[in-house]
């Protein structure tokens, strides 16, 4: 091995050692740069995305009770096989149940879409609601969601609902420490999946 190769190997080792030594601030910084976290503001509607029922509908209820929007939009999520058999409640039923338990009246909850199975479908359902809502001027949407999907959600809804003013509010799940996301399987999978999904959505839509 020549002197040039030795120097290259030593530089790579030095870089690796630095990455290991400063891994905590690097990984924390990566998450902070990725996450979109905007201040909640008055809107025409709050949108509850399917999934993460342990945090999204609870956050939506808090925003509604704070008087930030008159209605909460809930997608009619596609049933999985066990839900279709009635063996467990559907995602939509759970979301509605949480909203009701948290004090949001039925008349403030509006169903959107049909057999919704992706964030893309949810955005299209919201666009359909906007087109028939009679809202004058740019519609204002308030979307609470868990940290790592925030970037994809913000980009997709702004692209899918023309002229919309989209505010995405970060809502942290209780079971995940976002500041140390790499220390748990849930955090690792969530961040990794969202990076892949974001790139896929940008390429596809």
Buried (B, 14 or more C-beta within 10 A) or exposed (E): EEEEEEEEEEEEEEEEEEEEEEEEEEBBEBBEEBBBEBEBEEBBBBBBBBBBBBBBBBBBBBBBEEEBBBBBBBBBBBBEEEBEEEEEEBBBBBBBEBBBEBEBEEEBBEEBBEEBBEBBBBBBBBBBBBEEBEBEEEBBBBBBBBBBBBBBBBBBBBBBBEEBBBBBBBBBBEEBBBEEBBEEEEBEEBBEEBBEBBEEBEEEE
